[in-house]
Amino acid sequence: MKNHGIRKLTSLLLAVSVASSLFLCACDGTEKTTETSETTEVTESVETTPPNGRDTTPYKLTKLDGNKDHHFLTTDYCYIESDKYVLFLEKNLDIPGDFVNNLDQILNELENQLGLSVAPAGFEEHEVYDLSEVYGTNPWKDWRIGPKMAIFVYFDRNGNWRNDAEVKGYDVSICMNDLVSEEQWNATKELRAEYLKKSGYIHYFEITGALTQAIVARNSQYEQPEMTMKGIAEYMSRSVLDALASGSPSINMALQNRSPYLYQIRDAINAENAEIYYLNGFWVKGKSIPANAEEAYGRYFFKFLKEEYGDNFFQMYVRKTNAYGVLGNFSTIMKATYGDDVFTRFGDWCVENQVLQYVTEEEQ
């Protein structure tokens, strides 16, 4: 991992007790509530220096109350900082009051279930990912946030319908039309198409998957294969949201609206072919046939491993991966972690439980 150097972080620290979460937001913006049609100014103007230590435009410190029915409207680039990440927001977003609370809960649960840390020992500071291709400029240039994860929230300037999240190096970007302000939505011609509507909820399923992959990348000394990354993201998205849904109405809403994948696959998985598909995937002419096949295989593979090996099932694998390094392929590392017969046992488990048996030759 390349060391980009450690710079001292200069920032204003303010302890704020907010429901079940502590966090700060520094930007220009307003908070609105669903109780009235008026927008209520709740910010306190305080000149401060951003974490890059450079004297730039003064920011306002804003307290968010964690209420899902309250919304924060960004009017400029801004950020929210927690003990694990810095949330970089662009202008013209509409952020629910419980968004940070939910991110905190998701990351805590991911650390617990994965047995891995967002900022593991030895993880060095890295450059904040450059999203100039999105913004047209890099508002976060030269920022240093230590080992914390950068999480970007933006909207698609091309007017495409998007509610997704993806890994950017060791960081995560969230592009969701459901987080676009009404003013920006109405000002973007492409989003006013009659067939485009907001979902009415935040897609925490996609966010959890991307956060999972970023945490795995931060704890792995070597790049993990696609089957592992897609599979553990799919498995954790379900497991984590299931664990948190009862305590968060917003997460529960995302869980209830989760897309019901059929999880079709090109060949029924059994003891003879389970390892072959783990190694080679389901690619045909550059496409995964059917779509989501890797996610389907990986979801059930890690479900099987959790049942067999308990809470430390994935931590065991990551530690073995870091120890083996490039001396063996990932199939070999899986066997070294879980036994030489892990794939044959998984294949038998699939047949016994009637999963990954629905076969299709077509792209879905």
Buried (B, 14 or more C-beta within 10 A) or exposed (E): EEEEEEBEBEBBEBEBEBEEBBBBBBBBBBBBBEEEEEEEEBBEEEEBBBBBBEEEEEBBBBBBBBBBEBBBBBBBBBBBBBEBBBBBBBBBBBBBBBBBBBBBBBBBBBBEBBBBBBBEEEBEBBBBBBBEEBBEEBBBEEBBBBBBBBBBBBBBBEBEEBBBBEBBBBBBBBBBBBBBBEEBBEEBEEBEEEEBEBEEBBBBBBBBBBBBBBBBBBBBEEEBBEBBBBBBBBBBBBBBBEBBBEEBEBBBBBBEEBEEBEBBBBBBBBBEBBBBBBBEBBEEEEEBBBBBBBBBBBBBBBBBBBEBBEEEBBBBBBBBBEEBEEEBEBBEBBBBBBEEEBBBBBBBBBBEEEBBBEEBEEEE
